[in-house]
Amino acid sequence: MNPKTQSSMNRAKIVSTVLIVFAVLALSQCENAEGDSGSQLEAGFLDPPSEAKPRVWWHWMNGNITKEGIRSDLEWMDRVGIGGFQNFDAAFMSPQIVEKRLVYMTPEWKDAFQFTTLLADSLGLEMAIAGSPGWSESGGPWVLPEQAMKKLVWSETRIEGGKPFSGMLQKPPTATGPFQNLAIEGGFTLDETEEASTPEYYADAAIVAYRVPDADIPMADLQAKVTSSGGKFNLEMLCDGDLANTAYLPPVEVGQRAWIQYEFPYPETIHSLTIVGGVNSGRFGGSGNPDNITLESSSDGISFQKITGIPNNRMGQVTVTFEAHTAKYFRFTFLTLPPAPNRFTEIMGMSAGPQKPKGTDVAELILYRVPRLNHFEEKAAFTVSTELASLITRPIEKEDAISKNEIIDLSSELNADGTLDWPPPAGTWNILRFGYTLTGHKNSPASPEATGLEVDKLSAEHVNSYFTEYLNMYEDATGGLMGENGLQYIITDSWEAGTQNWTDHMAADFQSKRGYDMIPWLPVMAGHIVESSEASERFLWDLRRTISDLTTENHYDQLTEILKERGMGRYSESHEDQRAFIGDGMEVKRTADIPMSATWTPNPGQTEVQTRFKADVRESASVSHIYGKKFVAAESMTAIATAWQWSPETLKPTADMEMANGLNRFVIHTSVHQPVDDKIPGLGLGPFGQWFTRHETWAEQAGPWMTYLARSCYMLQQGSFVADILYFYGEDNNITALFGEKLPDVPQGYNYDFVNADALVNVLEVKAGNIVTESGMSYRLLALDDNCALMSLPVLRKIRNMVYEG
């Protein structure tokens, strides 16, 4: 279809939706002439109640706070028809424009916050705070290292059996970061303040030993000769396990390939590779073009054939398993790309001028004589991937797998000084010493004084401690005005805290939820295959399911309960884009009082809002419908790099799109606090808008725009949603990852809700041939997405039972 025709049709659909709203109003007036409902509907439309009015995000930027500015901001909000605000204490390239900064949670800051609370309450404005200083996620300087997010680490020691072993087991890496001793990326602040050093923390988790398959000879023992197109490399540094020890491979001509080559004394059969170098796409990146880095083989060192491309991930180490190749020469190649501008740094005004092609810092290039688990780094939750279903490890020979019967738990045998005394049976044994360290993620973007470690999301104890301390600070800051009046909600923004795959009691939690001991399976988390590829993949599915359960229950569900005890509620976003954490977006919103999404406004030149934002709004709407919530909110009309260029005319298409996909409460991004009136247009949130503050040129004319949004939301808050189709998108993935580019193919004229595994198993019932919920929803059809090719047993049983029940 012609893009212009498609765009016109989309606009027509939105216009039709709005016309239908007003038609419903007219019909309601006619049909209820003898009753009160029509007049009530008319009254609510003409003068929308507070619950229908838009809210705004209200950022306090790096201590630039004044009571005069607070009063002016809130009175303007009330004057133009804004129903409330969600306060974020943040810092994002924020210059000091006040005489004295009010530092987070100092007496002066608390005094300003209590002033805010009392004023907001007097104006009838709903008031919320973020789940942490900054905007993501739940962390701060009061989080101790032992309470922070954790990852599994390990060291390996090979010994020969048949004789007693007494010796030191190498301590696993203790570095703070995403994986082994890879360094953590910097926080999302871009402020010019020096970031405090990140602490380290280490504890042992388990010691296991296994008999090594006969063919599993370490790369370091294969005596390969190393050559390259440039730089200085040797076999020892390329397979020493030190991921921070790199050497530089210079670029070649653009479009040509730099390379590092292994020449073995004799042909070797290779099944897998691990690479650290050139494969870190960053936390907002995807898998990239796998042909940019390749592995090739040759029998003569002259003519090479490609074995496999090597994709990126967001962490920095990638393991790839492929069909076995036998050759004497193996070569890693790195395509030299033309310099690409960094759009984000350009927006931030940080462009470094003309760039040259970049080379690659390489730490590890390992080839394996027995297969490793394909992309174990993603599957073991050291990072995330939206493509796990396509990365299944191929079947391998039984003799190449570790026998579970030959895995021995030596955890109780480790001495306090790190030594082990153990008489191993005959054969070659590998001893894995597992521990856990910090991922190092911090809440951001916050002021230096309010920045600290992100709390361990898998631990009920640590999450409880974090939010108790956090809310106690705000109880003091509000003078106790929290609950029905004053401070009423916490908003948990979309997740930007990275991943974690371990917590203090992980083994016990796993046993409780999955029903078996994970300790014999721990080698799989280090990339080894136990029993078979299929069995190892199943274990990692169970691991991810456990992480998802713990995140949902101990972080999100527990927060709801903590807030209930104080008379407060929760707004909650989830992924927003792609896959941000190991967890289901609908599931983490299920106990939120107000499920929430995020949408961005297309920049000039873009013709349509990206599909991922439609998917995110539909996710929240589906939660609302199925779990029985009244409101569907969204962080709305976020913009980038188009400061003070927006108006109701340019914002309306995005707002209408949100409503067409189920939204009935706007939370406008963003209205940054303006502490002074002599510096206009004032402070912003770095490059992010839209810039909806009292210093906007049309700020005092915003009333009709607020009224349009409020009236529309009021109408959409009435009645019940009707849909024929319930669309089950499967497990081990999420909506914004699966439908970020294209929504489900639902026939024209039919509507749908998404449904997740939790709701399918625990909420849905079949009555009179329809699928129903306690919230009053009724559907005629359950559709299964392609992602349902793999399903857990409880889900499969529930679908079978639903079929039997009609």
Residue pairs with C-beta under 8 A, 6 or more apart in sequence:
3 607
7 607
7 608
10 608
11 653
13 660
14 653
14 656
14 657
14 660
15 656
17 656
17 659
17 660
18 656
18 659
18 712
21 712
21 715
21 716
24 715
25 41
25 42
25 45
25 715
28 37
28 38
28 41
29 38
29 41
29 42
30 38
31 38
32 38
32 39
32 41
41 718
44 52
44 714
45 711
45 714
45 715
48 707
48 710
48 711
48 713
48 714
49 714
50 83
50 84
50 124
50 126
51 83
51 631
51 665
51 717
52 83
52 664
52 665
52 710
52 711
52 713
52 714
52 717
53 81
53 82
53 83
53 84
53 706
53 709
53 710
53 713
54 81
54 82
54 83
54 636
54 665
54 666
54 667
54 668
54 706
54 709
54 710
54 713
55 82
55 83
55 84
55 85
55 86
55 126
55 128
55 633
55 665
55 666
55 667
55 668
56 77
56 82
56 84
56 85
56 86
56 667
56 668
56 669
56 670
56 671
56 692
57 85
57 86
57 88
57 635
57 667
57 668
57 669
57 670
57 671
58 73
58 85
58 86
58 87
58 88
58 670
58 671
58 672
58 673
59 87
59 88
59 89
59 90
59 670
59 671
59 672
59 673
59 685
60 87
60 88
60 89
60 90
60 673
61 90
61 91
61 92
61 94
61 672
61 673
61 683
61 685
62 90
62 91
62 92
62 94
62 96
62 101
62 191
62 447
63 96
63 98
63 101
63 102
63 103
63 104
63 109
63 447
64 94
64 96
64 97
64 98
64 101
64 673
64 675
64 683
65 98
65 101
65 102
65 109
65 112
65 673
65 675
66 98
66 112
66 675
66 676
67 112
67 115
68 675
68 676
69 673
69 674
69 675
69 676
69 677
70 112
70 115
70 116
70 119
70 673
71 119
72 674
72 677
72 694
73 671
73 673
73 674
73 693
73 694
74 85
74 116
74 119
74 120
74 123
74 125
75 123
76 694
76 699
76 700
77 85
77 123
77 125
77 671
78 123
78 124
78 125
79 700
79 703
80 699
80 700
80 702
80 703
80 706
81 702
81 703
81 706
81 707
81 710
82 125
82 668
82 671
82 706
83 125
83 126
83 710
84 120
84 125
84 126
84 127
84 128
85 120
85 125
85 126
85 127
85 128
85 671
86 128
86 129
86 130
86 489
86 491
86 571
86 667
87 116
87 127
87 128
87 129
87 130
88 129
88 130
88 133
88 134
88 135
89 104
89 130
89 133
89 134
89 446
89 447
89 450
90 133
90 134
90 135
90 445
90 446
90 447
90 685
91 134
91 189
91 191
91 193
91 445
91 446
91 447
91 448
91 450
92 189
92 190
92 191
92 445
92 685
92 686
92 688
93 190
93 191
93 192
93 348
93 686
94 191
94 683
97 675
97 676
97 679
97 683
98 675
98 676
100 108
102 108
102 109
102 112
103 109
103 447
103 449
104 133
104 446
104 447
104 449
104 450
105 450
105 473
105 477
109 477
110 476
110 477
113 474
113 477
113 478
114 477
114 478
114 479
114 481
116 127
117 127
117 477
117 478
117 479
117 481
117 486
117 487
118 479
118 481
118 486
120 127
120 486
121 127
121 481
121 485
121 486
126 488
126 489
127 486
127 487
127 488
127 489
128 487
128 488
128 489
128 490
128 491
128 571
129 474
129 487
129 489
129 490
129 491
130 490
130 491
130 492
130 493
131 137
131 138
131 470
131 490
131 491
131 492
131 493
131 559
132 138
132 139
132 140
132 443
132 446
132 454
132 470
133 140
133 443
133 446
133 447
133 450
133 451
134 443
134 444
134 445
134 446
134 450
134 451
135 444
135 445
135 493
135 496
136 188
136 443
136 444
136 493
136 494
136 495
136 496
136 497
137 443
137 454
137 457
137 492
137 493
137 495
137 496
137 497
138 443
138 454
138 455
138 457
138 463
138 466
138 467
138 470
138 492
138 497
138 555
139 148
139 441
139 442
139 443
139 452
139 453
139 454
139 455
139 466
139 497
140 443
140 446
140 450
140 451
140 452
140 466
140 470
141 449
141 450
141 451
141 452
142 452
142 466
142 469
142 470
143 452
143 453
143 454
143 455
143 462
143 466
144 453
145 199
145 200
145 201
145 438
145 453
146 201
146 203
146 504
147 453
147 455
147 456
147 459
147 462
147 465
147 466
148 201
148 438
148 439
148 440
148 441
148 453
148 454
148 455
148 456
149 438
149 439
149 440
149 441
149 453
149 454
149 455
149 456
149 457
149 497
149 498
149 500
150 201
150 436
150 437
150 438
150 439
150 456
150 458
150 500
150 501
150 502
150 503
150 504
151 178
151 179
151 382
151 436
151 437
151 438
151 439
151 499
151 500
151 501
151 502
152 205
152 380
152 434
152 435
152 436
152 501
152 502
152 522
152 525
153 172
153 173
153 174
153 180
153 202
153 434
153 435
153 436
153 437
154 172
154 432
154 433
154 434
154 435
154 525
154 526
155 169
155 170
155 171
155 172
155 173
155 241
155 432
155 433
156 170
156 241
156 430
156 431
156 432
156 433
156 526
157 167
157 169
157 170
157 430
157 431
157 433
158 212
158 218
158 428
158 429
158 430
158 431
159 165
159 167
159 424
159 428
159 429
159 431
160 424
160 427
160 428
160 429
161 211
161 424
161 425
161 426
161 427
161 428
161 429
162 424
162 425
162 426
162 427
163 423
163 424
164 421
164 422
164 423
165 420
165 421
165 422
165 423
165 424
166 419
166 420
166 421
166 422
167 419
167 420
168 417
168 418
168 419
168 420
169 207
169 414
169 418
169 419
169 420
169 431
169 433
170 433
171 202
171 418
171 433
171 435
172 180
172 202
172 433
172 434
172 435
172 437
173 180
173 181
173 437
174 200
174 201
174 202
174 435
174 437
175 181
175 182
175 183
175 200
175 244
175 437
176 184
176 198
176 199
176 200
176 201
176 437
176 438
176 439
176 440
177 183
177 184
177 439
177 440
178 184
178 185
178 315
178 316
178 382
178 383
178 439
178 440
178 498
178 499
179 243
179 315
179 316
179 317
179 377
179 382
179 383
180 241
180 243
180 317
181 242
181 243
181 244
182 243
182 244
182 276
182 315
182 316
182 317
183 244
184 198
184 439
184 440
184 441
185 282
185 283
186 195
187 195
187 442
187 444
187 445
187 451
188 444
188 445
188 496
189 195
189 444
189 445
189 446
189 451
190 348
190 350
190 445
190 686
191 445
191 448
193 448
194 448
195 448
195 451
196 448
196 451
198 438
198 440
198 442
198 453
199 438
199 453
200 437
200 438
201 437
201 438
202 435
202 436
202 437
203 435
203 436
203 504
204 411
204 414
204 433
204 434
204 435
205 434
205 435
205 436
205 502
205 506
205 507
205 522
206 409
206 411
206 434
206 507
206 519
206 522
207 409
207 410
207 411
207 413
207 414
207 420
207 431
207 432
207 433
207 434
208 407
208 408
208 409
208 410
208 411
208 431
208 432
208 434
208 519
208 520
208 522
208 523
209 407
209 408
209 410
209 422
209 424
209 429
209 430
209 431
209 432
210 402
210 403
210 406
210 407
210 408
210 429
210 430
210 432
210 523
210 528
210 530
211 402
211 403
211 406
211 425
211 427
211 428
211 429
212 427
212 428
212 429
212 430
213 370
213 399
213 400
213 401
213 402
214 399
215 369
215 370
215 399
215 400
216 368
216 369
216 370
216 400
217 369
218 239
219 235
219 239
219 366
219 367
219 368
220 235
220 236
220 239
220 240
222 264
222 268
222 369
223 235
223 264
223 265
224 235
224 262
224 263
224 264
225 235
225 262
225 263
225 264
226 233
226 234
226 235
226 238
226 260
226 261
226 262
227 260
227 261
227 263
228 249
228 258
228 259
228 260
228 261
229 249
229 250
229 252
229 257
229 258
229 259
229 260
230 249
230 250
230 252
230 258
230 359
231 247
231 248
231 249
231 250
231 359
231 362
232 247
233 247
233 249
233 260
233 362
235 262
237 245
237 247
237 363
238 260
238 362
238 363
238 364
238 365
238 366
239 364
239 365
239 366
240 364
241 364
242 363
243 276
243 316
243 317
243 363
243 364
244 363
245 363
246 277
246 361
246 362
246 363
247 361
247 362
247 363
248 359
248 360
248 361
248 362
249 258
249 260
249 277
249 334
249 359
249 360
249 361
249 362
250 258
250 359
251 258
251 336
251 356
251 357
251 358
251 359
251 360
252 258
252 336
253 336
254 336
254 337
254 338
254 357
255 335
255 336
256 335
256 336
257 294
257 333
257 334
257 335
257 336
258 333
258 334
258 336
258 359
258 360
259 331
259 332
259 333
259 334
260 331
260 332
260 362
260 365
261 301
261 329
261 330
261 331
261 332
262 329
262 330
262 331
262 365
262 367
263 301
263 328
263 329
264 328
264 329
264 330
266 328
267 299
267 326
267 327
267 328
268 326
268 327
268 328
268 330
268 367
268 369
269 324
269 325
269 326
269 369
270 297
270 324
270 325
270 326
270 327
270 330
270 367
270 368
270 369
271 321
271 322
271 324
271 368
271 369
271 370
271 371
271 372
271 396
271 400
272 319
272 320
272 321
272 322
272 367
272 368
272 370
272 371
272 372
272 374
273 295
273 308
273 310
273 319
273 320
273 322
273 365
273 366
273 367
273 368
274 317
274 318
274 319
274 364
274 365
274 366
274 368
274 372
274 527
275 293
275 310
275 317
275 318
275 320
275 332
275 362
275 364
275 365
275 366
276 316
276 317
276 362
276 363
276 364
277 360
277 361
277 362
277 363
277 364
277 365
278 292
278 293
278 334
278 360
278 361
278 362
279 293
279 310
279 311
279 312
279 313
279 316
279 317
279 318
280 312
280 313
280 314
280 315
280 316
281 287
281 288
281 312
281 313
281 314
282 314
283 314
283 496
283 498
284 314
285 312
285 314
286 312
286 386
286 578
287 311
287 312
287 313
287 385
287 387
288 311
288 312
289 309
290 308
290 309
290 310
290 311
291 309
291 335
292 309
292 334
292 335
292 337
293 309
293 310
293 332
293 333
293 334
293 335
294 306
294 307
294 308
294 309
294 310
294 332
294 333
295 306
295 307
295 308
295 310
295 320
295 322
295 330
295 331
295 332
295 333
296 304
296 305
296 306
296 307
296 330
296 331
296 332
296 333
297 304
297 305
297 307
297 325
297 327
297 329
297 330
297 331
298 304
298 305
298 327
298 328
298 329
298 330
298 331
299 327
299 328
299 329
300 328
300 329
301 328
301 329
304 329
304 331
307 322
307 325
307 330
308 320
308 322
310 318
310 320
311 318
311 320
312 318
313 375
313 377
313 378
313 383
313 385
314 383
314 384
315 377
315 382
315 383
317 364
317 377
317 382
318 375
318 377
319 372
319 373
319 374
319 375
319 376
319 377
319 527
320 374
320 375
321 371
321 372
321 373
321 374
321 393
321 394
323 394
330 367
332 365
334 360
336 357
337 357
337 358
338 357
339 354
339 355
339 356
339 357
339 358
340 355
341 351
341 355
342 351
345 351
345 352
347 640
347 641
347 687
348 686
348 687
370 396
370 400
370 529
371 393
371 394
371 396
371 400
371 529
371 533
372 527
372 528
372 529
373 379
373 393
373 524
373 527
373 528
373 529
373 533
373 536
373 537
373 540
374 391
374 392
374 393
374 394
375 385
375 388
375 391
376 524
376 525
376 526
376 527
376 540
377 383
377 527
378 384
378 385
378 388
378 391
379 385
379 388
379 391
379 537
379 540
379 544
380 501
380 524
380 525
380 540
380 543
381 499
381 500
381 501
381 543
381 544
381 547
381 582
382 499
382 501
383 499
384 499
384 578
384 579
384 580
384 581
384 582
385 391
385 579
386 578
386 579
386 733
386 737
386 738
388 732
388 733
389 732
389 733
389 787
389 789
389 790
392 533
392 537
393 529
393 533
393 536
393 537
394 533
395 532
395 533
395 534
396 529
396 532
396 533
398 532
400 529
401 529
401 530
401 531
401 532
401 533
402 523
402 528
402 529
402 530
402 531
403 530
403 531
404 520
404 521
404 530
404 531
404 535
407 520
407 523
407 530
409 519
409 520
410 420
410 422
410 431
411 519
413 420
413 421
413 422
414 420
414 433
415 421
420 431
432 522
432 523
432 526
434 522
436 502
436 506
438 453
439 454
439 498
439 499
439 500
440 453
441 453
441 454
441 497
441 498
442 451
442 452
442 453
442 454
443 450
443 451
443 452
443 454
444 451
444 496
445 686
454 497
454 498
455 462
455 463
455 465
455 466
456 462
456 463
456 500
456 503
456 504
457 463
457 497
457 500
457 550
457 551
457 554
457 555
458 500
458 502
458 503
458 506
458 509
458 547
458 550
458 551
458 554
458 555
459 503
459 504
459 505
459 550
459 554
460 553
460 554
460 558
461 504
463 554
463 555
463 558
463 559
464 558
464 562
467 558
467 559
467 562
468 562
471 482
471 562
471 563
471 566
474 482
474 487
475 482
475 566
478 486
478 487
481 487
482 488
482 566
482 567
482 568
483 566
483 567
483 568
484 567
487 568
488 568
488 569
489 563
489 568
489 569
489 570
489 571
489 593
489 594
490 559
490 563
490 568
490 569
490 570
490 571
491 570
491 571
491 572
491 573
491 596
491 667
492 556
492 559
492 570
492 571
492 572
492 573
493 573
493 635
494 573
494 574
494 575
494 576
494 577
494 580
494 598
494 635
495 573
495 574
495 575
495 576
495 580
495 581
496 580
497 581
498 581
499 581
499 582
500 547
501 525
501 543
501 547
501 582
503 509
503 550
506 518
507 517
507 518
507 519
509 546
509 550
510 518
510 542
510 543
510 546
511 517
511 518
513 545
513 546
513 549
514 542
514 545
514 546
518 539
518 543
520 530
521 530
521 536
521 539
523 530
524 530
524 536
524 539
524 540
525 540
525 543
529 536
530 536
530 539
541 732
541 790
541 792
544 582
544 732
545 731
545 732
545 792
547 582
547 583
548 582
548 583
548 584
548 587
551 581
551 582
551 583
551 588
552 583
552 584
552 587
552 588
552 590
555 588
556 570
556 572
556 588
556 589
556 591
556 592
557 590
557 591
559 570
560 569
560 570
560 591
560 592
560 593
563 569
563 570
569 593
569 594
570 591
570 592
570 593
570 594
571 592
571 593
571 594
571 595
571 596
571 633
571 667
572 588
572 589
572 592
572 594
572 595
572 596
573 589
573 596
573 597
573 598
573 635
574 580
574 583
574 585
574 586
574 588
574 589
574 616
574 619
574 734
574 736
575 581
575 585
575 616
575 734
575 735
575 736
575 737
576 597
576 598
576 612
576 616
576 736
577 612
577 616
577 736
577 740
578 612
578 736
578 737
578 740
579 733
579 734
579 736
579 737
583 734
584 731
584 734
584 756
584 757
584 758
585 616
585 619
585 734
585 735
585 736
585 756
586 619
586 622
586 623
586 735
586 754
586 755
586 756
586 758
586 759
587 756
587 757
587 758
589 595
589 596
589 619
589 620
589 623
590 623
590 627
590 758
590 759
592 623
592 629
593 629
594 629
594 631
594 632
594 633
594 665
595 619
595 620
595 621
595 623
595 624
595 629
595 631
595 632
595 633
596 620
596 633
596 634
596 635
596 667
597 613
597 616
597 617
597 619
597 620
597 632
597 633
597 634
597 635
597 663
598 613
598 616
598 634
598 635
598 638
598 669
599 609
599 613
599 616
599 617
599 634
599 635
599 636
599 637
599 638
599 654
599 657
599 658
600 609
600 610
600 613
600 637
600 638
600 639
600 640
600 654
601 609
601 637
601 638
601 639
601 646
601 650
601 651
601 654
601 690
602 608
602 609
602 610
602 654
603 639
603 640
603 641
603 642
604 642
604 645
609 653
609 654
609 657
610 740
611 739
611 740
611 741
611 742
611 743
612 736
612 739
612 740
612 741
613 657
613 658
614 657
614 661
614 743
615 735
615 736
615 738
615 739
615 740
615 743
616 634
616 735
616 736
617 632
617 634
617 658
617 661
617 662
617 663
618 661
618 662
618 735
618 743
618 753
618 754
619 735
619 736
619 754
620 632
620 633
620 634
620 662
620 663
621 632
621 661
621 662
621 663
621 721
621 753
622 662
622 753
622 754
622 755
623 629
624 630
624 631
624 632
624 662
625 662
625 721
625 723
625 753
625 773
625 775
625 777
626 753
626 755
626 759
626 763
626 773
626 775
626 777
627 759
627 763
627 773
627 775
628 773
628 774
628 775
628 776
630 717
631 664
631 665
631 717
632 662
632 663
632 664
632 665
633 663
633 664
633 665
633 666
633 667
634 658
634 663
634 665
634 666
634 667
635 667
635 669
636 654
636 655
636 658
636 663
636 666
636 667
636 668
636 669
637 646
637 651
637 654
637 655
637 666
637 668
637 669
637 690
638 669
638 670
638 688
638 689
638 690
639 646
639 669
639 688
639 689
639 690
640 687
640 688
640 689
641 687
642 689
642 690
643 681
643 684
643 687
643 689
643 691
644 681
644 689
644 691
644 696
644 697
646 689
646 690
646 691
646 692
647 698
648 702
648 704
648 705
648 708
651 690
651 705
652 708
655 666
655 709
655 712
658 666
659 712
659 713
659 716
662 721
663 713
663 716
664 713
664 716
664 717
665 713
665 717
666 709
666 713
668 690
668 692
669 688
669 689
669 690
670 685
670 688
670 689
670 690
670 691
670 692
671 692
671 693
672 682
672 683
672 684
672 685
672 691
672 693
673 683
674 682
674 683
674 693
674 694
674 695
675 683
676 682
677 695
680 695
681 691
681 693
681 695
681 696
682 693
682 695
684 691
692 699
692 702
693 699
696 702
720 776
720 777
721 751
721 753
721 777
722 751
723 750
723 751
723 752
723 753
723 777
723 779
724 750
724 751
724 752
724 779
724 780
724 781
725 746
725 750
725 751
725 752
725 753
725 779
725 780
725 781
725 782
725 783
726 752
726 753
726 755
726 764
726 771
726 779
726 781
726 782
726 783
727 744
727 746
727 752
727 753
727 754
727 755
727 783
727 785
728 754
728 755
728 756
728 757
728 760
728 782
728 783
728 784
728 785
728 788
729 735
729 738
729 739
729 754
729 755
729 756
729 785
729 787
729 788
730 738
730 757
730 784
730 785
730 787
730 788
730 789
730 790
730 791
731 757
731 787
731 788
731 790
731 791
731 792
731 795
732 790
733 787
735 754
738 785
738 787
744 752
744 783
744 785
746 752
746 783
752 783
753 777
753 779
755 764
755 782
757 792
757 794
757 795
759 773
760 795
760 798
760 799
761 794
761 795
761 798
763 773
763 774
764 771
764 772
764 773
764 798
764 802
765 771
765 772
765 773
766 772
766 802
766 805
766 806
768 806
769 780
769 806
770 778
770 779
770 780
771 778
771 779
771 780
771 781
771 782
771 802
772 778
772 779
782 799
782 802
791 799
